[in-house]
Structure formats: C-alpha cells, structure tokens
Amino acid sequence: MRIHRPDLVPDPALSRADMEAMQHEIAREAVFEDDFAFDLEALTNPLAATSASSGSGGGSGNGSGSSRDTGSTTQPVVAGVDQSFLLDSEPERALSAIVVMQGGEVLERVFAVTPLEIPYVPGLLSFREGGPILEAVGELTTDPDVFLFDGSGRIHFREAGIATHMGVVLDVPSVGVAKSLLCGEATDDIENLPAGTRVPIEANARVETDPGTLLGYAVQTKQYDSPNRYVNPLYVSPGHRVGPETAADLALALSTGYKLPEPVRLADGYADEAKGELD
C-alpha cells in the first residue's frame, strides 16, 4: 500500500511544537465525511446484501476478495490495528499488529516491530506508534477498504488522532475506536447505556475547533443484563474519508458480542501473541 503523504509521516525526532503544527495540517487535509467505494449496507445490513446477491444471479465479481472489485453485494475488507510493547528489551520496542477480515473471516495477519523512540504524550500518540503501524501496513498483501485503529480519530485536541494521521498519510478510509475519552464532551449521560446506543461527542474548550462541533460518538457495543455491573462505551470517531455516523455504524456492525469491534479485538490478541513469540 502506497504512502500518499510522505511529508506527513510521523517523525518522533520533531519538537513538540512541530508535531502539533503537523497535526494542524493533518486536520486540514482530513475528510470527515463519507468518501469511499465500498458498500456500507453490505456490512450493516448483510441480509439485504445477501438477498440482493441471490437476486442478481451471483454477481459478476472476479473473485479478488475486494468489495471494490466484486460489486455492492460483497462484504468490505476491514483491517483492525492495535499495538503492543516490548519494554524489557534494549532498546524498548513497539509492535504493531494488523488483522484483515472480510465477512467474519480472517484474510491476513501481519505485524512489525520498531524501536520505541519517544514516551507517551497525550495527543501525540501517532508520533510514538505511527512508525510500526506504517511498517506493518507495508507487509500487507491485501488492500483493505477501511482501517479501524485502537485510538482516536477526530476526538482529539487538534482533530488529528492516530486514526486521522494514518488515514491521511495512506489516504484510506479510517476510524478511531478509543476506550477512553481524550477530549470533547458527551451531549447526554453515557453511564449504563443499552447496547446499540450512540451519544454524540461534541467539541469543548479542550478542542481547537468550533465549540459544539460533532467529533464522534460514545458507542455502546455491548452491555450486561445486570443491574450490578455495566460496560463503558467506546469513543468512536472518523479518522479520514468516513463521517461520524458511518464510523459509529461500522463499530456496531463489526462488534460480535465483545466490546471491541472484531478486527480490533483480534488485532489486540494477535499483538499479544506476537509479543509472546518475541519475548
């Protein structure tokens, strides 16, 4: 997969001011609305897609496994991306794992390991983890239609979280799926929400954009049937070439009984598996 904007590849050697300036440019380049070729309904409403496929006599796909090649009834190819760390090594290293799926089946798993060059700084995650992600992307033989990242997209101080940064660099549709809220505020209570609920997350004073801008959603992908415990929502936001509603739709459609969407959940497990092999 080609790097579309090599000038925006994260460089951990930059000063904090230069990193933040790059993020401002990334936010200007990002497209926070739908701009993709795959058929979202094939994922969010698979029964309708199956019906359409059977009614069309099986379609005219070429068997390449990509929704761009086989028509609107084909499930999109989705990549989940997650990270792990080898902190006992010298130097410390970051491991990026990617799991590519289509229609619930794993097509490919890859990982890459690179030196860990800077500490974690809130808001600058992509400069710490972007290098191994791009190394892992370079190992892919499939061409995903959309990437889901364990991290933020537009829900970010400068609207340029890791999903946005990687999405713009690669010019691919991307979504951020975060377990905690970096910034912004929910427009309603988000405690003990029923599964399937989404609550808007809007910009507040911590975000460098107009107050009230829709950044994404708190998305309840799973909930316990018990008054004594509950699952917190995920914070889902557009990375690049995906709108906020579609980002939430994807997170819900790809969640299969677990909190994390399946591609990200499997990438998380694969990152731990690969780390275990290297320890």
PLY file of the C-alpha trace (Angstrom):
ply
format ascii 1.0
element vertex 279
property float x
property float y
property float z
element edge 278
property int vertex1
property int vertex2
end_header
0.00 0.00 0.00
1.46 3.35 -1.09
2.16 6.17 1.33
0.14 9.06 -0.08
1.66 11.86 2.04
5.29 11.04 2.90
5.70 14.61 4.17
3.24 13.82 6.96
4.79 10.54 8.09
5.19 10.87 11.88
8.73 11.79 12.87
9.43 11.25 16.59
12.51 13.48 16.32
10.38 16.58 15.80
9.90 19.08 18.59
6.52 19.12 20.32
5.69 22.41 18.60
6.49 20.91 15.19
4.43 17.80 15.95
1.44 19.94 16.87
1.93 22.06 13.74
1.91 18.87 11.65
-1.30 17.81 13.34
-2.93 21.08 12.38
-2.01 20.38 8.75
-3.31 16.81 9.02
-6.64 18.10 10.35
-6.89 20.48 7.41
-6.24 17.63 4.97
-8.60 15.16 6.67
-12.02 14.45 5.19
-14.55 13.90 7.99
-17.34 12.73 5.73
-18.06 9.62 3.68
-15.74 9.26 0.70
-15.27 5.55 -0.01
-16.06 2.92 -2.64
-17.30 0.02 -0.50
-20.97 -0.68 0.16
-21.69 0.09 3.81
-25.06 -1.68 3.67
-23.34 -4.97 2.83
-21.84 -4.76 6.31
-24.56 -3.06 8.34
-27.45 -4.96 6.69
-25.97 -8.27 5.46
-29.40 -9.89 4.99
-30.35 -7.26 2.44
-26.98 -7.67 0.73
-27.42 -11.46 0.60
-30.87 -11.05 -0.86
-29.59 -8.64 -3.48
-26.76 -11.01 -4.34
-29.06 -14.01 -4.82
-31.43 -11.96 -6.89
-28.64 -10.91 -9.21
-27.62 -14.44 -10.12
-24.45 -14.36 -8.02
-22.97 -11.16 -9.42
-20.04 -10.70 -11.76
-17.15 -10.45 -9.32
-13.67 -11.55 -10.30
-13.02 -13.36 -7.02
-10.35 -10.95 -5.81
-11.87 -10.62 -2.35
-12.24 -6.82 -2.52
-15.57 -5.04 -2.43
-14.23 -2.60 -4.98
-13.87 -5.46 -7.47
-16.89 -7.61 -6.80
-19.76 -5.16 -6.59
-22.09 -3.76 -3.95
-23.14 -7.12 -2.50
-19.63 -8.05 -1.35
-18.61 -7.51 2.25
-15.95 -4.79 2.64
-12.42 -5.76 3.61
-11.73 -4.34 7.08
-8.38 -4.02 8.85
-8.05 -3.77 12.63
-4.87 -2.21 14.04
-3.53 -2.46 17.59
-0.23 -2.10 19.41
1.83 -3.91 21.98
5.19 -3.04 23.53
8.40 -4.84 24.42
9.54 -2.66 27.29
12.08 -5.07 28.71
14.18 -5.07 25.53
17.07 -2.76 24.76
16.07 -0.57 23.08
12.39 -0.66 24.00
10.28 -1.60 21.00
6.74 -1.11 19.71
4.87 -3.89 17.94
2.03 -3.08 15.56
-0.41 -5.85 14.60
-2.94 -5.76 11.77
-5.72 -8.29 11.24
-7.62 -8.08 7.95
-11.13 -9.53 7.79
-13.97 -9.92 5.32
-17.39 -11.31 6.14
-16.24 -12.54 9.54
-13.25 -14.45 8.13
-9.61 -13.55 8.71
-7.80 -12.93 5.43
-4.39 -11.90 6.72
-2.38 -11.16 9.86
0.84 -9.16 9.87
2.97 -7.37 12.43
6.05 -5.18 12.54
8.42 -4.18 15.33
10.40 -0.94 15.51
12.35 0.88 18.23
10.22 2.93 20.62
11.69 6.40 20.28
9.59 8.70 22.48
7.44 8.35 25.61
3.67 8.56 25.55
2.40 12.14 25.45
-1.39 12.68 25.41
-2.38 13.94 21.97
0.88 12.84 20.29
0.27 9.09 20.18
0.76 8.80 16.42
4.37 10.02 16.70
5.08 7.20 19.15
3.16 4.43 17.36
2.85 5.56 13.74
6.20 4.15 12.63
5.46 0.49 13.43
1.94 0.86 12.04
3.27 2.00 8.68
5.87 -0.78 8.75
3.08 -3.31 9.32
0.93 -1.79 6.58
3.88 -2.31 4.25
3.69 -6.06 4.97
0.07 -6.37 3.81
-0.75 -8.26 0.62
-4.46 -7.39 0.84
-5.90 -3.96 0.14
-8.37 -3.09 2.93
-11.37 -0.91 2.22
-11.29 0.64 5.70
-8.98 0.63 8.74
-10.10 0.62 12.38
-7.47 1.84 14.85
-7.28 1.33 18.60
-7.09 5.05 19.32
-8.77 8.33 18.49
-9.60 9.95 15.18
-11.28 13.35 15.24
-11.88 13.11 19.00
-8.52 14.78 19.61
-7.23 18.14 20.83
-6.30 19.15 17.27
-8.71 16.80 15.42
-5.76 14.65 14.37
-5.64 11.45 16.39
-3.78 8.35 15.25
-6.65 7.17 13.00
-6.72 10.55 11.28
-2.94 10.78 10.97
-2.58 7.30 9.47
-5.68 7.74 7.31
-4.34 10.94 5.74
-0.81 9.56 5.26
-2.20 6.47 3.49
-5.29 8.19 2.03
-7.54 5.37 3.22
-10.93 5.43 4.97
-10.19 5.11 8.68
-11.96 5.09 12.04
-10.71 5.66 15.57
-12.01 3.36 18.32
-10.85 4.55 21.75
-11.56 3.08 25.18
-11.34 6.45 26.96
-12.42 9.96 26.07
-9.40 12.14 25.26
-11.34 15.39 24.93
-14.75 16.74 23.97
-17.91 16.07 25.93
-20.97 13.88 25.60
-24.30 15.59 25.00
-26.09 13.19 27.36
-25.45 10.70 30.14
-23.26 7.79 28.95
-23.43 5.56 32.03
-25.05 2.11 31.70
-26.34 2.66 28.18
-28.28 -0.09 26.38
-26.33 -1.94 23.68
-26.64 -0.22 20.32
-26.92 3.28 21.80
-24.83 6.16 20.49
-24.40 9.54 22.17
-22.81 12.49 20.33
-19.41 13.74 21.47
-19.01 17.44 20.75
-16.01 19.76 20.88
-15.45 21.68 24.08
-12.79 24.17 25.16
-10.07 21.48 25.02
-10.52 21.03 21.25
-9.10 23.51 18.77
-12.25 23.87 16.69
-15.67 25.49 16.98
-17.43 24.52 20.24
-20.27 22.10 19.58
-18.64 20.54 16.51
-19.65 16.88 16.26
-16.42 14.90 16.77
-17.83 11.39 17.03
-19.96 9.22 19.29
-19.89 7.29 22.52
-20.98 3.92 21.13
-22.34 1.14 23.35
-21.32 -2.03 21.54
-22.06 -4.37 24.46
-23.95 -4.24 27.75
-24.53 -6.68 30.61
-28.05 -7.78 31.52
-27.41 -6.99 35.16
-28.11 -4.01 37.43
-24.85 -4.62 39.31
-22.31 -4.08 36.54
-22.09 -2.32 33.23
-19.77 -1.88 30.26
-18.46 1.59 29.41
-18.95 2.78 25.83
-16.28 3.10 23.18
-15.43 6.54 21.79
-15.68 6.23 18.04
-14.70 8.97 15.63
-13.95 9.48 11.95
-10.30 9.24 11.00
-10.32 10.10 7.30
-12.87 9.75 4.48
-15.52 8.50 6.91
-18.30 10.53 8.55
-19.17 10.30 12.25
-22.40 8.38 11.68
-20.67 5.84 9.43
-17.86 5.45 11.97
-20.44 4.54 14.63
-22.27 2.25 12.18
-19.04 0.37 11.47
-18.17 -0.06 15.14
-21.61 -1.51 15.88
-21.77 -3.71 12.78
-18.33 -5.20 13.47
-18.95 -5.93 17.15
-19.82 -9.58 17.69
-20.62 -9.96 21.38
-17.46 -8.27 22.64
-16.81 -4.64 23.48
-14.24 -4.07 20.74
-15.13 -4.41 17.05
-13.91 -7.82 15.91
-10.99 -6.69 13.68
-9.56 -4.57 16.52
-10.22 -7.27 19.11
-8.37 -9.84 17.01
-5.53 -7.39 16.33
-5.22 -6.86 20.09
-4.96 -10.62 20.62
-2.52 -11.04 17.76
-0.31 -8.24 19.13
-0.07 -10.11 22.44
0.57 -13.41 20.61
3.35 -11.92 18.50
4.85 -10.22 21.55
4.91 -13.58 23.34
6.84 -15.11 20.47
9.45 -12.34 20.64
9.90 -12.15 24.42
0 1
1 2
2 3
3 4
4 5
5 6
6 7
7 8
8 9
9 10
10 11
11 12
12 13
13 14
14 15
15 16
16 17
17 18
18 19
19 20
20 21
21 22
22 23
23 24
24 25
25 26
26 27
27 28
28 29
29 30
30 31
31 32
32 33
33 34
34 35
35 36
36 37
37 38
38 39
39 40
40 41
41 42
42 43
43 44
44 45
45 46
46 47
47 48
48 49
49 50
50 51
51 52
52 53
53 54
54 55
55 56
56 57
57 58
58 59
59 60
60 61
61 62
62 63
63 64
64 65
65 66
66 67
67 68
68 69
69 70
70 71
71 72
72 73
73 74
74 75
75 76
76 77
77 78
78 79
79 80
80 81
81 82
82 83
83 84
84 85
85 86
86 87
87 88
88 89
89 90
90 91
91 92
92 93
93 94
94 95
95 96
96 97
97 98
98 99
99 100
100 101
101 102
102 103
103 104
104 105
105 106
106 107
107 108
108 109
109 110
110 111
111 112
112 113
113 114
114 115
115 116
116 117
117 118
118 119
119 120
120 121
121 122
122 123
123 124
124 125
125 126
126 127
127 128
128 129
129 130
130 131
131 132
132 133
133 134
134 135
135 136
136 137
137 138
138 139
139 140
140 141
141 142
142 143
143 144
144 145
145 146
146 147
147 148
148 149
149 150
150 151
151 152
152 153
153 154
154 155
155 156
156 157
157 158
158 159
159 160
160 161
161 162
162 163
163 164
164 165
165 166
166 167
167 168
168 169
169 170
170 171
171 172
172 173
173 174
174 175
175 176
176 177
177 178
178 179
179 180
180 181
181 182
182 183
183 184
184 185
185 186
186 187
187 188
188 189
189 190
190 191
191 192
192 193
193 194
194 195
195 196
196 197
197 198
198 199
199 200
200 201
201 202
202 203
203 204
204 205
205 206
206 207
207 208
208 209
209 210
210 211
211 212
212 213
213 214
214 215
215 216
216 217
217 218
218 219
219 220
220 221
221 222
222 223
223 224
224 225
225 226
226 227
227 228
228 229
229 230
230 231
231 232
232 233
233 234
234 235
235 236
236 237
237 238
238 239
239 240
240 241
241 242
242 243
243 244
244 245
245 246
246 247
247 248
248 249
249 250
250 251
251 252
252 253
253 254
254 255
255 256
256 257
257 258
258 259
259 260
260 261
261 262
262 263
263 264
264 265
265 266
266 267
267 268
268 269
269 270
270 271
271 272
272 273
273 274
274 275
275 276
276 277
277 278
